[in-house]
Amino acid sequence: MHLTKREEYEARAEKMLEPLMEENGFELVDVEYVKEASQWYLRAYVDKEGGITLDDCELVNRAWSDMMDKDDFISEAYVLEVSSPGLGRQLKKDKDFKRSIGEEVDVHFYQGRKLPVGRNGKEVSVKELTGVLLAYTPDTITVETEFSPEYEIMRKEISSVKLTINF
């Protein structure tokens, strides 16, 4: 399998950060290499039991910056960032889905899907839905919505899944 430059950078950064995460009891939630406006960012999202602090993020940022100074595998200019995944964190990996079983999630689809909605079960095309994550497999997720006790969705049809932010 051939990785894009972006995927290669993200994979190398993950591998670089793994020992630091283990040493400090942190979890590496995600790494992304993205262009925003005209600037490239190499960003790590970290967490820990009880929540990550600003001091924790600074510790990771300093150590990671030192590592990148020694083995900078990115040729273009970029900004190195370390952040918490935030309240509405995106679920991407199996470990994210496992951790979030029983949580309310917002599911966004690449294309509209016909879903039975309302008491009469009339089908309506939707691009997103909210429900409680019940289960996941490598190919599907299952959510409980207000209109369906178990709704199975193919992961390849999903553009994103995020934890719902309720205020």
Secondary structure, DSSP 4 states (H G I P E B T S, - for coil): -PPPHHHHHHHHHHHHHHHHHHHHT-EEEEEEEEEETTEEEEEEEEE-TT---HHHHHHHHHHHHHHHHHS----S-EEEEEE---TTPBP-SHHHHHHTTTSEEEEEEEEEEEEEETTTTEEEEEEEEEEEEEEE-SSEEEEEETTEEEEEEEGGGEEEEEE----
